[in-house]
Amino acid sequence: MERRTIGAGALGVGAVGLGCMPMNWAYSGSRQHGEHSLRTVHAALDAGSSLLDTADMYGPFTNELLLGRVLKERRAEAFVSTKCGLLVGDQHIVANGRPGYVKRACHASLRRLQTDTIDLYQLHRADPEVPVEETWGAMAELVTAGKVRALGMCAVGARAGRRAGQRAGARTGLYDATIRQLERVQQVFPVTAVQAELSVWSPEALESLLPWCAARGVGLLAAMPLGNGFLTGTLTPGQGFEPDDLRARHPRFTAEMMAANQPLVVGLRRVAERHGATPAQVALAWVLGQGPQVVPVPGAKRDRWARENAEAAGLRLTAGDWAELAALPPAQGSWD
């Protein structure tokens, strides 16, 4: 499989990663099964999706424990990415960027993942009560200690600025807060990767964040490249979601908005049919086409989806395909 370079650290990873969050967090609990998830991770590695992306808050903790069962056998095949900085409480999530906590969180993640080193350690969210330089400095000390190979940051601040019916170019400044944070921490220790949402229906990162990364040799991990499942074409407007599923409270997943955004799925399916592919594979090929440092990290709960996602790396879109996808209507509905 094609390999991609993540950031200044020249860390090679498979063209398509595996987002492990849905296995234990945020999506329908009744569909989360440990053995299915284990098979999914194994299938992803078999297919060349070496990047496994998780966080200590997923579960919380159970996602890392699950990955640890796989890594115990196949650590050499995996590029392990996890995150710190968020604490999950009863009905709330709070940031904690205190240096002492960050170091304890890393050691705990290492134990759960059953590994000696984390390839990419990401700051999930900056703590508003702690200067981000202090948090980043503690993370840098983990690199010096050999516990972590490289550092990354998750982007914030895009959704609040979106307005229905606007193209990415009309929504300027959406990643300004993230870029300011990145500029600050770069003075402390190099940023290797930034994780931000990027998909056909959420292209905002193309406006300023991806150019910032490309100019500095920083990789971009494209989160939610399948639009939380919508771009796969497998969701039906009005189908409903389980109460613990984040989409049950998501403005873009109301029956009205899912129906309004069907033209996006229709367009993806039309391109997919010409290639003997699936809408999901076309959506991932679109993300891959945004630059050599971009690695989509789609979530998956089943092994067949992990294999399908990995195969998207072999899909080559034509100039006509790109023109058709560029002409698709912008997604409707707020993300707030």
TAMODA-V150467 format. One record per residue. RES is the residue in one small letter. PHI is phi in whole degrees, -180 to 180 (none if undefined). OMEGA is omega in whole degrees, -180 to 180 (none if undefined). D_LAST is the distance of its C-alpha to the last C-alpha in Angstrom with 1 decimal. Layout:
res: (RES | RES)
phi: (PHI | PHI)
omega: (OMEGA | OMEGA)
d_last: (D_LAST | D_LAST)
This chain:
res: (m | e | r | r | t | i | g | a | g | a | l | g | v | g | a | v | g | l | g | c | m | p | m | n | w | a | y | s | g | s | r | q | h | g | e | h | s | l | r | t | v | h | a | a | l | d | a | g | s | s | l | l | d | t | a | d | m | y | g | p | f | t | n | e | l | l | l | g | r | v | l | k | e | r | r | a | e | a | f | v | s | t | k | c | g | l | l | v | g | d | q | h | i | v | a | n | g | r | p | g | y | v | k | r | a | c | h | a | s | l | r | r | l | q | t | d | t | i | d | l | y | q | l | h | r | a | d | p | e | v | p | v | e | e | t | w | g | a | m | a | e | l | v | t | a | g | k | v | r | a | l | g | m | c | a | v | g | a | r | a | g | r | r | a | g | q | r | a | g | a | r | t | g | l | y | d | a | t | i | r | q | l | e | r | v | q | q | v | f | p | v | t | a | v | q | a | e | l | s | v | w | s | p | e | a | l | e | s | l | l | p | w | c | a | a | r | g | v | g | l | l | a | a | m | p | l | g | n | g | f | l | t | g | t | l | t | p | g | q | g | f | e | p | d | d | l | r | a | r | h | p | r | f | t | a | e | m | m | a | a | n | q | p | l | v | v | g | l | r | r | v | a | e | r | h | g | a | t | p | a | q | v | a | l | a | w | v | l | g | q | g | p | q | v | v | p | v | p | g | a | k | r | d | r | w | a | r | e | n | a | e | a | a | g | l | r | l | t | a | g | d | w | a | e | l | a | a | l | p | p | a | q | g | s | w | d)
phi: (none | -54 | -110 | -122 | -100 | -102 | 73 | -64 | -78 | 50 | -96 | -76 | -137 | -64 | -63 | -126 | -93 | -128 | -85 | -93 | -52 | -62 | -69 | -140 | -158 | 78 | -115 | -50 | -63 | -67 | -102 | -99 | -131 | -56 | -68 | -60 | -65 | -60 | -64 | -64 | -65 | -61 | -64 | -62 | -65 | -59 | -86 | 97 | -83 | -76 | -77 | -113 | -109 | -142 | -161 | -67 | -77 | -73 | 128 | -73 | 77 | -67 | -67 | -65 | -61 | -62 | -62 | -59 | -65 | -79 | -64 | -58 | -100 | -132 | -58 | -66 | -92 | -112 | -108 | -96 | -121 | -137 | -134 | -137 | 111 | -125 | -113 | -99 | -114 | -77 | 68 | -155 | -131 | -127 | -86 | -141 | -112 | -65 | -53 | -62 | -66 | -58 | -68 | -64 | -63 | -63 | -62 | -67 | -63 | -59 | -65 | -67 | -80 | 56 | -141 | -92 | -143 | -97 | -69 | -138 | -107 | -110 | -84 | -67 | -150 | -75 | -85 | -64 | -98 | -129 | -54 | -61 | -64 | -70 | -62 | -65 | -62 | -66 | -65 | -63 | -64 | -69 | -66 | -59 | -79 | 83 | -83 | -137 | -92 | -155 | -118 | -139 | -137 | -89 | -74 | -135 | 97 | -84 | -65 | -63 | -94 | -74 | -133 | -59 | 83 | -101 | -80 | -56 | -64 | -90 | -113 | -84 | 80 | -69 | -109 | -59 | -63 | -65 | -63 | -62 | -63 | -62 | -62 | -70 | -73 | -61 | -74 | -98 | -162 | -60 | -86 | -94 | -151 | -122 | -106 | -149 | -66 | -155 | -162 | -57 | -99 | -140 | -91 | -57 | -63 | -70 | -71 | -136 | -71 | -64 | -58 | -61 | -65 | -62 | -70 | -117 | 69 | -98 | -77 | -124 | -90 | -85 | -80 | 50 | -69 | -107 | 58 | 54 | 97 | -64 | -76 | -76 | 77 | -100 | -101 | -108 | -54 | 84 | -68 | 82 | -133 | -64 | -57 | -86 | -86 | -58 | -71 | -65 | -116 | -94 | -57 | -81 | -111 | -71 | -58 | -64 | -73 | -64 | -67 | -65 | -96 | -59 | -55 | -63 | -67 | -60 | -65 | -62 | -66 | -63 | -66 | -61 | -63 | -69 | -106 | 66 | -117 | -112 | -55 | -62 | -67 | -66 | -60 | -72 | -62 | -60 | -65 | -60 | -75 | -81 | 156 | -69 | -96 | -94 | -123 | -70 | -126 | -72 | -80 | -155 | -116 | -130 | -64 | -67 | -71 | -63 | -67 | -61 | -63 | -62 | -68 | -62 | -64 | -91 | -87 | -111 | -77 | -86 | -59 | -65 | -61 | -62 | -65 | -66 | -69 | -66 | -87 | -64 | -67 | -65 | -62 | -99 | 100 | -77 | -101 | -94)
omega: (174 | 176 | 179 | -178 | 179 | 168 | -175 | -179 | 179 | -180 | -177 | 178 | 176 | -175 | 179 | 179 | 177 | 173 | -173 | -177 | -175 | -178 | -177 | -168 | 165 | 179 | -172 | -178 | -177 | -179 | 180 | -178 | -175 | -177 | 175 | -178 | 178 | 178 | 180 | 180 | 178 | -180 | 179 | 179 | 178 | -177 | 178 | 178 | -172 | -177 | 178 | -173 | -179 | 177 | 180 | -178 | -179 | -178 | -2 | 174 | -172 | -180 | 177 | 178 | 179 | 179 | 180 | 179 | 177 | -177 | 177 | -179 | -167 | -176 | -176 | -178 | -170 | 169 | -170 | 178 | 174 | -171 | 175 | 173 | 177 | 177 | -179 | 176 | 179 | 179 | 177 | 177 | -179 | 178 | 174 | -179 | 179 | -176 | 180 | 179 | -179 | -180 | 177 | 180 | 179 | -180 | 178 | 178 | 178 | 179 | -178 | -178 | 180 | 179 | 179 | -175 | 173 | -177 | -180 | 180 | -173 | 172 | -175 | 176 | 175 | 178 | -178 | -179 | -180 | 176 | -175 | 177 | 179 | 178 | -178 | 178 | 177 | 177 | 178 | 178 | 177 | 175 | 179 | -179 | 179 | 179 | -175 | 179 | -175 | -176 | 177 | -180 | 175 | -177 | 176 | 167 | -176 | -169 | -176 | -176 | -177 | 174 | -178 | 174 | -180 | 173 | -178 | -177 | -179 | -176 | -175 | 174 | -174 | 179 | -179 | -178 | 179 | -179 | 177 | 177 | -180 | 179 | -179 | -176 | 177 | 178 | -178 | -177 | -174 | 172 | 179 | -178 | 173 | 176 | -178 | 177 | 177 | 179 | 178 | -178 | 175 | -174 | -170 | -178 | 180 | -172 | -177 | -174 | 180 | 175 | 177 | -179 | -176 | -179 | -176 | -180 | -180 | 179 | 176 | 174 | -176 | 179 | 177 | -178 | 178 | 176 | -179 | 178 | -175 | -175 | 176 | -178 | -178 | -180 | -178 | 177 | 179 | -177 | -179 | 179 | 177 | -175 | -178 | 180 | -177 | -179 | 178 | -179 | -174 | -177 | -180 | -179 | 168 | -180 | -179 | -177 | 177 | 177 | -178 | -177 | 178 | 178 | 176 | -180 | 179 | 179 | 177 | -179 | -180 | 177 | -178 | -178 | 179 | -177 | -175 | -177 | 177 | 176 | 179 | -180 | 176 | 179 | 179 | 177 | 176 | 179 | 180 | -178 | -178 | 178 | -176 | 180 | -179 | 178 | 176 | -179 | -180 | 175 | 178 | 177 | -177 | -175 | -178 | 178 | 178 | 179 | 179 | 180 | -179 | -178 | 179 | -180 | -180 | -178 | 179 | 180 | 178 | 176 | 177 | 177 | -179 | 179 | -180 | 179 | 178 | -178 | 180 | 180 | 176 | 180 | 180 | 174 | -180 | 172 | -174 | none)
d_last: (37.5 | 36.3 | 35.4 | 32.9 | 33.1 | 30.4 | 30.9 | 33.9 | 35.2 | 36.0 | 34.7 | 35.2 | 32.9 | 32.7 | 30.8 | 28.2 | 27.1 | 26.1 | 22.8 | 24.0 | 20.9 | 20.9 | 24.5 | 23.8 | 20.1 | 16.7 | 18.3 | 20.9 | 23.4 | 26.2 | 26.1 | 26.4 | 30.1 | 31.8 | 34.5 | 32.3 | 30.2 | 33.4 | 34.6 | 31.4 | 31.8 | 35.4 | 34.8 | 32.3 | 35.0 | 37.7 | 35.8 | 35.4 | 31.8 | 32.9 | 29.6 | 28.2 | 24.9 | 24.1 | 23.2 | 24.9 | 21.9 | 21.8 | 23.7 | 24.1 | 27.2 | 28.2 | 26.7 | 28.9 | 31.8 | 31.5 | 31.6 | 34.5 | 36.5 | 36.2 | 36.7 | 39.9 | 41.4 | 39.7 | 38.6 | 40.4 | 38.4 | 34.9 | 32.7 | 30.9 | 27.5 | 26.0 | 23.7 | 24.0 | 22.4 | 20.2 | 21.8 | 20.7 | 21.8 | 21.8 | 18.2 | 17.1 | 17.0 | 18.6 | 19.8 | 23.5 | 25.1 | 28.6 | 31.2 | 33.1 | 30.2 | 29.2 | 32.8 | 33.1 | 29.9 | 31.4 | 34.7 | 33.1 | 31.2 | 34.5 | 36.2 | 33.7 | 33.6 | 37.4 | 37.7 | 39.2 | 36.7 | 33.0 | 32.7 | 29.3 | 27.9 | 24.3 | 22.6 | 19.3 | 18.0 | 20.1 | 21.2 | 20.7 | 24.1 | 26.0 | 26.7 | 25.3 | 28.9 | 30.3 | 27.9 | 28.7 | 32.3 | 32.5 | 31.0 | 33.6 | 36.3 | 35.3 | 36.0 | 39.3 | 40.2 | 39.7 | 36.9 | 34.3 | 35.0 | 32.0 | 28.8 | 25.3 | 21.9 | 18.4 | 16.2 | 13.2 | 11.3 | 10.3 | 6.6 | 6.3 | 9.1 | 8.5 | 9.7 | 11.0 | 14.6 | 15.1 | 17.0 | 16.7 | 19.6 | 17.9 | 15.0 | 17.3 | 16.8 | 13.6 | 15.7 | 18.0 | 17.3 | 18.1 | 21.1 | 22.4 | 22.3 | 24.0 | 26.6 | 27.4 | 27.9 | 29.9 | 32.5 | 32.9 | 32.9 | 31.9 | 28.5 | 29.2 | 25.8 | 22.1 | 19.6 | 16.5 | 14.6 | 16.8 | 17.4 | 18.5 | 15.1 | 13.5 | 16.4 | 15.1 | 17.3 | 20.3 | 20.0 | 21.0 | 20.4 | 22.7 | 25.4 | 25.3 | 26.0 | 28.6 | 30.5 | 30.9 | 31.6 | 28.4 | 27.1 | 23.5 | 22.4 | 20.0 | 17.6 | 16.2 | 18.6 | 18.7 | 15.0 | 15.1 | 18.2 | 17.2 | 19.4 | 22.3 | 23.0 | 23.7 | 20.9 | 21.7 | 19.4 | 19.6 | 21.2 | 19.1 | 18.3 | 19.8 | 18.2 | 18.1 | 16.3 | 12.7 | 12.3 | 13.4 | 10.1 | 8.0 | 7.0 | 9.1 | 11.9 | 12.8 | 16.4 | 15.8 | 13.3 | 15.5 | 18.5 | 17.2 | 16.7 | 20.1 | 21.8 | 20.3 | 21.9 | 25.0 | 25.4 | 25.2 | 27.7 | 30.0 | 30.3 | 30.6 | 33.5 | 35.5 | 35.4 | 35.8 | 32.5 | 29.3 | 25.9 | 24.6 | 27.5 | 26.9 | 23.2 | 24.6 | 27.4 | 25.1 | 23.4 | 26.9 | 28.1 | 25.9 | 28.4 | 30.9 | 29.0 | 25.9 | 25.8 | 23.3 | 22.6 | 21.8 | 21.6 | 24.4 | 26.0 | 29.2 | 31.9 | 32.1 | 28.6 | 29.3 | 32.4 | 30.8 | 28.1 | 31.0 | 33.0 | 30.4 | 32.0 | 35.0 | 33.4 | 34.3 | 32.5 | 34.7 | 34.3 | 33.9 | 31.1 | 29.2 | 29.7 | 28.5 | 25.3 | 24.7 | 25.2 | 22.5 | 19.9 | 16.5 | 13.8 | 12.3 | 9.0 | 5.5 | 3.8 | 0.0)
